[in-house]
Amino acid sequence: MPPHKPLNLNAKELERAFAHPIWAEAYPPILSVVQAAALAQVPPATIYSWSSQGKLSSCAGRAGKHLRIWRDRFIQIIFE
């Protein structure tokens, strides 16, 4: 099996992916843990685990005690 290659999604591709109103409403630019988990099709605990391991450091931050995730950067991370 050939090695995995990153998709290298560009901004226009990400914009088109969320252009439909249903997708735009379900997955706004800033995601909650539950929304990010649904988008990645993993349990919310996985998102917290990735965050504590530093895998989401370039796309996630805390707002008070809540973890918030920048959608477009998150997508680039999970597809690379």
C-alpha positions in Angstrom: 0.0 0.0 0.0 1.5 3.4 -0.9 2.2 5.9 1.9 -0.5 8.4 2.9 -0.2 11.8 1.2 -1.7 14.9 2.8 -4.6 16.4 1.0 -3.3 20.0 1.2 -6.8 21.5 1.1 -6.9 25.2 0.1 -9.1 27.9 1.5 -11.5 27.8 -1.5 -12.0 24.1 -1.1 -12.8 24.5 2.5 -15.2 27.4 1.8 -17.1 25.3 -0.8 -17.3 22.4 1.6 -19.3 24.5 4.1 -21.2 26.7 1.6 -24.5 24.8 1.9 -26.7 26.3 4.7 -27.2 23.0 6.5 -23.4 22.4 6.7 -22.7 26.0 7.6 -25.2 25.8 10.5 -24.0 22.4 11.7 -20.3 23.3 11.5 -19.6 27.0 12.0 -16.1 28.4 11.8 -15.5 27.9 15.5 -16.6 24.5 16.7 -17.5 23.0 20.1 -16.0 19.7 21.0 -19.2 17.9 20.1 -19.3 19.6 16.7 -15.7 18.7 16.0 -16.3 15.1 17.1 -19.2 14.8 14.8 -17.3 16.3 11.9 -14.3 13.9 12.4 -16.7 11.1 13.2 -15.0 10.3 16.5 -16.2 10.4 20.1 -15.9 13.7 22.0 -13.4 12.0 24.3 -11.0 11.6 21.3 -11.1 15.3 20.7 -10.1 16.0 24.3 -7.4 13.3 24.1 -6.0 14.9 20.9 -6.0 18.3 22.6 -4.2 17.0 25.7 -1.6 15.3 23.5 -1.0 18.6 21.7 -2.3 17.4 18.4 -4.8 20.3 18.1 -2.5 23.1 19.5 -2.6 24.9 16.2 -6.4 24.9 15.9 -7.8 24.8 19.4 -7.9 27.0 22.5 -9.9 27.5 25.6 -12.7 30.0 26.1 -13.1 29.8 29.9 -13.3 26.1 30.6 -14.6 25.3 27.1 -12.4 24.0 24.3 -13.1 25.7 21.0 -11.7 24.5 17.7 -11.0 26.5 14.5 -12.9 24.4 11.9 -10.7 24.9 8.8 -7.4 24.3 10.6 -9.0 21.3 12.3 -9.9 19.8 9.0 -6.4 20.3 7.6 -5.0 18.6 10.7 -7.2 15.6 10.5 -6.6 15.1 6.8 -2.8 15.3 7.0 
